Amino acid sequence: MADGRAVPRCGGGRPQSRPQLDLKFLQRFLRIQAILFPKWSSQNVLMFLTLLCITLLEQLVIYQVGLIPSQYYGILGSKDLYGFKTLTVIALLLIVVNSMLKSFDQFISNLMYVSWRKTLTEDLHCQYFEGQVYYTLNVLHEDIDNPDQRISQDVERFCRQLSSMASKLIISPFTLAYYTYQCFHSTGWLGPVSIFGYFVIGTVVNKMLMSPIVSKLVQQEKLEGDFRFKHMQIRVNAEPAAFYRAGRVEHMRTDRRLQSLLQTQRELMGKELCLYIGINTFDYLGSILSYVVIAVPIFSGVYGDLTPTELSSLVSKNAFVSIYLISCFSQLIDLSTTVSDVAGYTHRIGELQETLLNLSRKWKDHCLEAKSSWDLDKWGLDSSRSEEEMVPEDTAFLLERVTLAVPSSGRLLIKDLNLRISQGNNLLIVGNTGTGKTSLLRVLNGLWESTQGSVSMLTCFGPHGVVFLPQRPFFTDGTLREQVIYPLKEIYPLSGSADDERILRFLELAGLSDLLARTGGLDQQVDWNWYDILSPGEMQRLSFTRLFYLQPRYAVLDEATSALTEEVEHELYRTCIRLGMTLISVGHRTSLEKFHSWILRLCGGGRWELTKNEGTKCLPANKEC
Ligand SMILES: Nc1ncnc2c1ncn2[C@@H]1O[C@H](COP(=O)(O)OP(=O)(O)OP(=O)(O)O)[C@@H](O)[C@H]1O
């Protein structure tokens, strides 16, 4: 049996279409935007307007700062001391205002980043934690890799990059419109048309250069997740690895993942190099284009009647507006690397959203079909069940001709199983390794679907219904009380000292009285990992304390005493029965048989045998077992 430190695999990843800057990207991007901006709330509008005002002011100040050098030339040339002092004061003021505006611009972008990250992550969490979606995604589903990394790191980077572009994107329509008008005013249609044409060419070239970057970035993020997962695996399994003296082999395997990540990063950099060359070429060609725009009317004789002085002043004026218009476009083109990053993260988040949506839809359909109480949000407090749904009163599970196979390989585990689990009829499930004992419990729990037949759970989860103790004990971070009452969020049904007394009594019954001294109290915050400080036996005892506390009508125990002695097992089982629980156990020890009135033996290949504990009672279809 694995201990609770085992972590799920990072996901294989079925081949997906190559992520590109295509329609799929646009769909995914717009879907994310719909989450970030569900409506124009007052907060969103205020943030947008503030950022717009700041960036507009910034542009104005930058323009004024840009004029200062030429004013200095004039003042110094005419040796105007008063003018020099005044201009210096103005320059200092403008610099202070400019730096403040820039800082506020950055500050607001950062606020937007936090707000977007919150909104997007919470939205993903809603779907991820709905029903058993996180289980299906991490344990059964292989469509996408590293969902944890997508929710944490990819969302973070997406929001960071998007916020860094925000102010430039917000201001660009205004500056483009203003300088296009100015350019048209100075150069006629030739200036704006040639600059816009140049921008279109630059965009097309950049798009071609960006597409391979997007797919490489998506690949790099997957390898980044796999590398981090490897470290997490070592972190949570440090002790077993150390027992094996596995440092060298783990070093080699971790390095292998690192090498593969670095190789992809190098390839990504190679592709980015082409994009950088494209961007820089566009920037420098743009500066020449402004003079080409001016040169055409000069050489075609449009300004033939102007004197050289008039012509140079006209050139200077026209060059300024066209250079500025080109620089507005260049700034947009310079965003190409950020846009390709955003596109990569958009694909990864989009894939996750689609998978989550798909799984949560399936889960809802499954719940509707099963008409069961598998909705854990109503944990133990399910009052929505109608009278008819509760019948038969004493039945917890009803299985009719259930066939069960391994989801990934389709290997047959159980065929045509009929079973009614009712109050007072304790059932022991036995069988060789891999015959499907835990899988049957997964089906009872609703984690796996049966291939054929119907499975009905006619009770709810929690104190009034059924509690599962999984094969791997699970502990969350938190106090001793939080471990005992898990997964209830607050104490139930008693409060205050009465609840404390119950917990202390059950800790004693489970043989864990000393744990209270170790933690320093029920509500003492502990900074340790429960898996590191408890032995496997203690973990199982603590799981039983939880069971005693919740005191359900039905307890499903998957090898829950495998790390304990037969005497301790005897005591724990006796306590469960004294507390009125009906037990469904999976186990290998014959010592367990005396607590169960029925024994279901799984024989592999779909065969099974159900016997009353005093004498064997084989069902005809399976009597060859
Ligand atoms: N998430 C999974 N994906 C694919 N196959 C799985 C998964 N979980 C279990 N299996 C396979 O299903 C089969 C039945 O597993 P199950 O855990 O039910 O065995 P078991 O009878 O409880 O064994 P044990 O006595 O060792 O606990 C095994 O062959 C196992 O490898």
The ligand as a Gaussian input file, in Angstrom:
#p B3LYP/6-31G(d) Opt

LIG

0 1
 N       -6.251000       5.348000     -12.056000
 C       -6.061000       4.178000     -12.667000
 N       -5.830000       4.152000     -13.966000
 C       -5.619000       2.979000     -14.593000
 N       -5.631000       1.787000     -13.982000
 C       -5.841000       1.758000     -12.678000
 C       -6.069000       2.951000     -11.937000
 N       -6.247000       2.609000     -10.648000
 C       -6.142000       1.260000     -10.592000
 N       -5.899000       0.748000     -11.790000
 C       -5.740000      -0.669000     -12.135000
 O       -6.962000      -1.331000     -11.852000
 C       -6.717000      -2.621000     -11.346000
 C       -7.514000      -2.816000     -10.051000
 O       -6.985000      -1.917000      -9.117000
 P       -7.491000      -1.902000      -7.604000
 O       -6.868000      -0.728000      -6.953000
 O       -8.948000      -2.002000      -7.593000
 O       -6.856000      -3.235000      -7.047000
 P       -7.061000      -3.919000      -5.633000
 O       -7.788000      -5.184000      -5.838000
 O       -7.649000      -2.964000      -4.672000
 O       -5.548000      -4.224000      -5.281000
 P       -4.776000      -4.138000      -3.875000
 O       -5.140000      -5.366000      -3.120000
 O       -3.344000      -4.143000      -4.269000
 O       -5.189000      -2.868000      -3.202000
 C       -5.228000      -2.742000     -11.143000
 O       -4.702000      -3.535000     -12.186000
 C       -4.709000      -1.333000     -11.250000
 O       -3.443000      -1.315000     -11.835000

